[in-house]
Amino acid sequence: MEMELWNLFQSARAPNATLILSVIIGIWITARFSSVARENNAPMLMKGIISVFALAMASFNWFVFTLTTNNSIIAANAMQALKDSGETISPIAEMFISQNAGDLATTPNMIGMAIVISALLIALLPLWLKGE
């Protein structure tokens, strides 16, 4: 049964990788929109639209990083339930449980937060702050 849980956990990691790729592409698109708007002295309405898009991308990115964190938590909780049912689990599963089991996350881990916040600042600051 433990092997089946590991297989399910691994199956969830491929979509996670695709979602992380969409985060990277979204960050690039948002930063590109911002830099083009700044280079072309975009009107206030365009800056507002780009800002809303940047905030929407930040929200999506926050969701993706939280989702990927929760996949590990769910797998660890399932392994803990397996252990509690009397099944013998491997030392690797024990370590995985000790590192990841618990309540579901409502926020990404610190690295995810740093990426989301810095990407948002990269998109918004050049758009609204004047530089030389």
N, C-alpha and C positions, 0 to 999 in steps of 0.2 A: 504494500500500500504506500509506503514511503516513496518508492520509485515513481509511482503514479503522480504523487504530489510534486516531486521534482520535475517530472515531465510537463505537468500543467504550468508550473512556475516558468519553465523555459519557454513554453508556448506563448506565454504572455509577454515575454521579453522582446520578441520580434516586432509586435505592434508598438511596443514602447520605443524601440529604435526608430521606427517610422515616424512616430509622433515627435521625437526629439529632432529628427531631421526637418520636420515641418516647423518646429520652433526656430531652428537655425535659418531656414529660408525666410520665415516671417520676420525675423530680426533684420536680416539683410534688406528685405523689401522695404520695411519701415524706415531704416536708416537711409536707404537710397531715395525714397520719396522726400524725406526731410532735407537731404543735401541738395537735391534738384530744386526744391522749392526755395531754398536759401540762395542758391546760385542765380535763380531767375527772379528774385525779388517777388515772390508769390504774394497775391493779395491776402488780406486777413481771412477771408472766407476759406481759401485754400489751406492756409495754415491751421485753421480750426478743424477742417475735415481731416487733415493729416494727423492732427493731435488726437482726434477721436479714434482714428484707425490705430494709432500707436497705443492708446489706452486699451482698445479692444484686443490687440495682439498681446499686450502685457497680461491681460486677464486670461486669454487662452493659454499663454505660456505658464502662468501660475497654475492653472488647472492641469496642464500636462505634467508638470513637475510633481504636483501633489498626487496625481494618478499613478505615476511610476513609483513613487514612494509607497503608496498604499498596496501596490502589487506585492511587494516584499512583505509587508505587514500581514496581508491576508494569507500568503503562503506560510509564513511562520506560525500564525494562529492555527492554521489547519494542521500543521505538524505538531503543535502543542496539543491539540485535541486528539490527534492520533496517539500521542504519547500517554495522554490522560486516560485513553480507552484501554490501556494495558499493552499496546503494541511496543515492541522494542524498536528503537530508532538509532540511527548511526550517530557517532560523535560529531560528524559534520552537521547533521540536522540539529543536534543539541546546541552547537555553536550558533547556527543560523537562528534558532529560536531565541537564544539569549541576546542576540544583536538586534532582532527585528520584531519580535512579538510585542503585542500591546494594542492600544486603541488606534483606530484609524486616524491618519493625519488629516488636518484641515489646512495645513500649509506645507509648502515644499521644504526640503531640507535647506540648510544654510547656503549651500552652493547654488541650488536652484533659485533661492531668493536673490542672491547676489547677481546671477545672470539676468533675471527678470528686471530687477531694479536698474542695473547698469545699462541694459538694452533700452529701457524706457528713457533714461537720461540721455543716452547717445542719440536717440531720435528727437527728443523734445528740446534739449538745451540749445543745440545749434539753430534750431528753427526759430526760437523766440529771443535768444540773446544775440546782441550785435557784437561782432568781433572785427578785428582788423583784417 
